[in-house]
Amino acid sequence: MREYVTLANALTSGSLVAGFFSVLLIFRGDYYPAAGLIALAAVFDALDGAAARRSENGDEAFGTNLDSLADVVSFGAAPALALYMSSLYVLPVVGVAACLVFFLCGAWRLARFSTCKNRLYFVGCPIPGAGVLVAVLAAVEAPPLFALPVALILGVLMIGTMPFPTFAGLRNREELSEVVEEYRQTRNA
């Protein structure tokens, strides 16, 4: 296992640890600190990607798999649980269903991620952004009739094919605008 101890994998592990402690806080009803840990996991997630791109250790498969596992906990399970416990518990069946849809869509999006890589855009909404948004809704204990459709819409956006720009895409706006135009044409065809 020594060959897998890299800066990128340590940062990914930090994201996983933040997600785990977030779940513990959710069970205590501490939604603000839980959301803060999910946001911290997003910082670790951004840093681990940058560290992995700078590294040439050859552990890409291990790091990619570890990253997906961390993301499904920190941005899928933890935010979905937080939203149910803080807000959607008043809608027992529908609330569980919405949180489950969000969680499953996030997992499916992560499974598809490695098959649809593009330096300019992500295919579908990235799970860290969706997870942080759901965690914020949980922290403020958003009204159930607001939180429910937001969770479902974010789930659909994660498994959809709409391009979401990467940092590289934002820096290369001309190339990105071509991608967006191509997406619009295929949607209108």
Secondary structure as GFF3:
##gff-version 3
##sequence-region A 1 189
A	DSSP	three_ten_helix	2	4	.	.	.	ID=ss1
A	DSSP	alpha_helix	7	28	.	.	.	ID=ss2
A	DSSP	alpha_helix	31	54	.	.	.	ID=ss3
A	DSSP	alpha_helix	60	71	.	.	.	ID=ss4
A	DSSP	pi_helix	72	77	.	.	.	ID=ss5
A	DSSP	alpha_helix	78	86	.	.	.	ID=ss6
A	DSSP	three_ten_helix	88	90	.	.	.	ID=ss7
A	DSSP	alpha_helix	92	113	.	.	.	ID=ss8
A	DSSP	beta_strand	121	123	.	.	.	ID=ss9
A	DSSP	alpha_helix	127	139	.	.	.	ID=ss10
A	DSSP	alpha_helix	144	159	.	.	.	ID=ss11
A	DSSP	beta_strand	163	165	.	.	.	ID=ss12
A	DSSP	alpha_helix	167	171	.	.	.	ID=ss13
A	DSSP	alpha_helix	173	188	.	.	.	ID=ss14
###
